[in-house]
């Protein structure tokens, strides 16, 4: 396991889960307990983002316990976990994530016979119900203006248009898009398809909209990637205008989206996920079915897909304009 350092902002000490097996003192009253705690992150959690978030939660709780005189994880009681959760000054979804991390960690320690019971199992988190997502969404006109404003006379411009188009027309997550390889764009039944590498090692295949089909082929030809191996969306080599063989990182895509939005005079504060939400909203606005959108977005639940449906935003705006003052 690569080093995952977890630093709690504003604290005097840093708690670390790293390749040496070092864990916060709370979880290491003896060597077997320390090993079991480390294995929770190294063995039980495969997603690196989840591992980082859960390690941060476990380290923050360890720091809280240290400040309250609790030195051994076996001394932790439900009232301690409840007090910690109650004192968190963060958003409800983040509180629920912290509690989930502690529940899973303590379950792992109970199974490993480090603790007799799970002190977090009976603690209730804050109620939180969401019917509409907060992801900023572009209108169809804004999305078209952004795409049209991209200078496609360079390989980088062709890349950016193809990448944004992919996220709009296939509802692809940015993480799935940047994992694509050149061979993940292929012909089937005289149509171009894409293969997306989703979370959990899942592969999701989607046919291309005719605009996306054209943009992908223009990018592959313009960047001389036809028949090549390696990643599809590649990072640029400094300011040379040439593409490297390394894939774009999510931070690279986020910065690119910001530059393209500014160049197109898009005032909406958008991010990578905005294109997924925009695509789903426009699909539903034009008569698409929610259950089909769920399949296209590769969501486990139609409720999750519904969070991306922002059609009512326009309805609310139209109604507000009826106030004639």
N, C-alpha and C positions, 0 to 999 in steps of 0.2 A: 504493500500500500504506500502510495506516495505521501509525503508529509502534508498534513492538514492542520495548519496552525489556526487556533481559534483565539482571537484577542478580544476581550470584552472592553469596549470603549469606556473610558473613564475609570477603569480599575487600575490598581497598582501592579497586579500580576497578570500573567497570561497563562491560560490553560491550553495544553497541547495534546492532541492525539496524533502521534507520528509513527514512522516506521520502526522506531526503537521500542514501541510498546508503552511509551510514557503516557500516562493519563492523569487527570487531576487527582489529588490525594483522597478526595471523598470516595472515589471508586476503587481505591487501591489500599484497603486496610491490610491486605496480604497479597502475595504474588499470584495465587490462583484467581483472586477477585480482579486484580489488575488485568490479567490475561483475558479473563472473560469479558470485561468491559471493552478492552481493545478489540476483541474479536467481533463484538456487536457491530462496529463500524467497518472492520476489515472484511468480514465474512458475510454478515447478514444484510448489509445495504449495498446494492450494486450501483445505483444511480449516484454519480458524483455530486450533483446539486443537492440531493436529499441528504447524502452523507455530510456535506458541509453544513447544511442547515441544522441537522440533528446534533452534530458535534458542537455547534455554537450553543444550542439550547442546553445540552448536557453540561457544557463548561460554565454557562451563565448560572445554572442552578447550583453547581459546585461552588462557585464564588459566593452566591447567596448563603449557602449552608456554612461556609467558612466564616462569613460575617456574623452568623447567628450561633456560632459555637458548635456546629455539628461537623464532626471530623470523620465519621464512619457512615457509609451508605446504609449500613444495617440499623442505624439509629433514626433514619428518616421515617416519619410517620405521616399519615394522610393530612394531618393538620399543618405540617410543614409545607407539603406540596400546595395545599390550598392557600396558605399565606403567601407563598411565592407567586402563585398565579394571580391572586388578588392584587398584589402590589405591582404587577407589570403595567407600565404606562405606554402600551403599544396598541395597535389596532386589534380588534377581536380575532380576525383570521390568523394573525401572528401569534396571539395567545393560544389559540386552539392548536396551532402547529407545535408550539413549545410543549403543551400538555401531551400531545400525541407522541412526541419524541421521548418524553420521560416515561410514558406508559410502555412504549415498546422496549426501551432500554431496561426498565425494571422487570418487565416480563422475561427478558433474556437472562437477567441476573437470577430471577427466581428459578427458571428452568435449570440454570447452571448451579443451583443450590448455594448461591452467594447470599441471597435474602430469603426469608421464610415466606413473605407475602409481598404483593405489589402495592406500595402506598399511594400510587397515583390512580389506581383502578377505580376508586370510589369518588374521586374528585371531579366535579362537574365544571366544565369550561363555560365561557360566556355564550349566550345565545346569539346566533348570527345567521340571518337569512337574506339571501341576495336574489332578486328577481331580474336584475339587469346589470350587466357587466360595466366596468368603469373604463374599459379600453376606448380611447378616442377613435372615432370612425370618420372616414372621409365620405363625402358624397360622391356619386358617380362622376360628376363634373370635375371635382377636385382630383379624383384619382386619375382621370384622363388627362387633366392639365399637368399633373406631376409626371406622368409617363411621357407625354408629348414634349415636355421641356428637357428631357434627357438628350444630350448630344451623342448620337450613335455613330459618329464618324471614327470612334476609337473602340478598341476591344473592351476597355473599362466601361464605356457608355453602353455597349451592347450587353455586357455582363449585368450591369445594374438594371437595365430595362427587363432583361429576362428573369432576373431574381425577383424583382418586385412583381412582375407579371405572374410568376409562379405562385407567390404567396397570395395574390388576389384570386386567381382563377382556379387554384386547387385547394385553397384554404390551408396551405401548408404552414406548419410552424417553422420558424426560422431555424431552429435546431435540426429539423428534418431536412430542410433545404440545403444547408451547408454541408451535410453529410453525403449528399448525392455525388455519385461518380459519373463520368462521361457516359458509361454504358447504361446508366439508369434512365437515359432518354432513348427510347427504342420505338420501332414501328410494329404495330400489331393491327391486323385487319385494315390496312391502308391508312391508319391513323397513328399519330404520335402519342405515345403514352409516357408517363413518368413514374418512377419507382421511388417512393419516399421512405426514408429510414426513421421511423417514429420511435417514441419512447418505449422502453422495455424490449428493445430488439425487434419490434414489429415492423413488417414491411407493408406499405400501403400503396397500391397502384391506382393511378387515375388517368383517364383520357384527357388530352389537352384541348382547351378552347382554341379556335382557329387563330386568334391573335397570339396566344402563348406558343402555339406550334411554330408560327412564323418567327417569333422573337428568339426562341430557343435555337432553331436551325441557323438563323442569322448570327447569333452569338457563337455557336460552335464553329461555323465556317470562318467568321471574322477573326476568332481567336486561334484558329488553326488547331482545333481540338478534335476534329473528325478522325476517328480511328485511334485516338490517343487513349492512354490509360491514366487513371488518377482522378482527382477531384474535379467536379464540374465548375463550381464557383470558386475561383482562385484569387488570392490576394495579389495586390499590385506590388511591383518592385520599386519601392520609393516613389519618386516622381517621374520615372522613366516612361510611364504609360504602358509598360509591358506587364504581363501577368507571370507570377511565379508558379511553382508546382504545389505550394502549400495552400490549404483551404482557407477561406475567410473565417474569421472568428465571429461570434455573435456581436462582440463590441465593434468589429469592423463594419458589420451590416448596419448596426444602430447609427454609427457616425455617418455612413453613406446615406442612410434615409434622411438624417437631419440636413445634410448638405443638399440633397435633391429637393427636399421640401422647401428649403430656404430659396433655392434658385427658382422654384416654381411659384414663389410668393404664397405658399400654403401657410396660413396662420394657425391652423389647428395643431396642437402639440401632439404629434404622432410618434409612434415607435414601430418596431418590427411587427408586433402583434396586431397593429391597426389594420394591416392589409388582410389578415385572416378575418377580422370582424367586418371589414368593408365588403369582402367577397360574399360572406354569408348573408349579410343584410341585403345586398343587392340581389342575390339569388332569390331570397324570400320575397323581396319587394316585387319581383317580376313573376310571381306565381309559383315559385318553387315550394316544395313540401318540406316540412320540418324534419320528417324522418329520413328523407333523402339527403338533406343537408347534414344530418347526423352521420350518415354513412360516408359522405364526402369528406367531412371534417375528421372522421375516424374517432368520434366521441363514443364513450361507453354509454352515455345517457343523453336522451333528447333534452333533458333539463339543462345540461351543460351547453348544448348548442343554442338553447333559447337565450342564454345570457349574452350571446353575440347578436341577437336580433334587435336592431335599433330602429326599426321602422316607426315606432311610436314617437321617436324624437321629432320627426317631421310633423306628425299629427299635433303634438304639443305646441310646436312652433307656430303652426297655422292658427291654432286656437288662441294663442297669446296675441297674435296680430289682430284679433277681433276687438281688442280693447282700444277703442278709438278715442284717445284723449289728446 
